Amino acid sequence: MRAEYDIVLAKGIHPLACIEVKLNNAPTISKGNMQSVADLKTKKNFVVVPDVEEYKTKDGIIICNIATFLTKYLLKIK
């Protein structure tokens, strides 16, 4: 199983958020993505897609476009 996210934001050695970038507006969250979240224990997790109304998955992962991520979420990750 391939457990990975494209970007992990961290403060020092402490992971804060996982960010996956997809070209599809209807992304699939893989078991590997979920394993990464579990391993890193990140509370804020995102999938950034080209153009979609923001929504949250049942696992709490926020799906949004890059503009929403940059203006609404990035600076709040601490």
Helices and strands as residue ranges (DSSP letters): E 7-11, E 14-21, H 31-40, E 44-49, E 55-56, E 62-65, H 66-68, I 69-73, G 74-76
